[in-house]
Amino acid sequence: MSVTIVIGGQWGDEGKGKITDALASQADMVVRPNGSANAGHTVQTDAGIFKLHLVPSGILYPDCDCVIGAGVAIDPVSLIGELDELESRGIDTSRVAISDRATVILPYHPILDRLEEQSRGDQNIGTTLKGNGPAYADKVGRRGLRIADLADEKTFVQRLRLVLNEKNVLLQKIYNADPLDESEILETYSACMERLAPYIVQSEIVVQDAIDAGKRVVIEGAQATLLDIDYGSYPYVTSTSPTAAGACQGAGVGPGQIDRTIGVYKAYITRVGGGPFPTEDHGENGEIMRQRGKEFGTTTGRPRRTGWFDGPAARYAARINGLSEIAITKLDILDEFDQIPVCTGYRLDGEIITSPVASAVRYGEVEPVYEYLEGWKQDTSASQTLDDLPPAARAYIDRLEQIIGRPVTYIGIGPSRSQIVERAATV
């Protein structure tokens, strides 16, 4: 048995898909435990670039089964579009399994997402407007519909009618928006369920059976630790727990079944949407990172905010997740810099602190304390081994490893699946 969790250690977009893809080459199953189509994973292969939103990255390997777990919020229309796109590119999707316990995103969820964001004005969260937050709010409020509900026509009609009456009142009376038509939703989503029926399973049983059979399972987390509903920069967070604990919950596995927990970090850091960002660079260097790193959202296309590596936040994420090791991606994006700042602490009210604070307002007031490391000013993207990297690049990795307190075992040096250097643990 081998169960590995891959978790984002920053604010998302760290390259989890790339690391999962590397692991999936030796895996029997990849599980997506949480999130929705609001999260995107990009994998570049010889066949081209694949931008995945709901389907696990393991789909690109023909012998790997892919499970969409109970913690995922699924827009059936989007999922069918993703499956069709994969099929059109020669990928067999019969290996996909969908949890019957997964929450369903219905047409009123993205509408409410947009209206709620508009009502927040300049305090908006910066959501992807995919309906993720409202869908999870319904799940927790026990008003949500699950895949199992839609799979039974009678249950679907009863549950939708009850919830839609409430949503239409909200749309009309609070937001002065048009109501939604029940029959249209029933027609569209019943057709979707006919298409998805062959994929629907008890995912937790499928995953546990694989573990019992000694298969190699990778759990591919979505979003990232600093967006966690409890431990992120609340309220500028996602609606679930994109931590190792949340991955266990969404996949239907216990913590004692996990062998490795890999945290993925960029060699710098990015963020999408609002919220505090202590090391954000608003100047030329930030724009260089954005352009070199192609820092535009997989889901929304929005430019990502960019900044220097945040050591306190990175170490905090490592501790929250109980990481066994880490991967550093996009090292090549820093190839052009003479000097590279790394944040080692925060200054708040004249004192040095070494972890994020709970209040988003107060977190927005911290000043980063920087240590400046020598740049290497040469191309790293063709490196095959650790020794191929410039000495200053190796020193940079060593310093990040020291700050985080976990061994760096993978180094990403480009978008292709082959541009990755494996490294023996030294911590």
Secondary structure, DSSP 4 states (H G I P E B T S, - for coil): -EEEEEEESSSS-SSHHHHHHHHHTT-SEEEEEEE-TT--EEEEETTEEEEESSS-GGGGSTT-EEEEEEEEEE-HHHHHHHHHHHHHTT---TTEEEETT-EE--THHHHHHHHHHHHHGGG-----SSSHHHHHHHHHTT---BHHHHHSHHHHHHHHHHHHHHHHHIIIIIT--PPPPHHHHHHHHHHHHHHHGGGEE-HHHHHHHHHHTT-EEEEE--S-GGG-TTTSSTTSS-SS--SHHHHHHHHT--GGG--EEEEEEESSEEE-SSS--TTB--SHHHHHHHHHTT-B-TTT-PBPEEE-EEHHHHHHHHHHHT-SEEEEE-GGGGTT-SEEEEEEEEEETTEEE-S--S-HHHHTT-EEEEEEEE---S--TT--SGGGS-HHHHHHHHHHHHHHTS-EEEEE-SSBTT-EEE-----
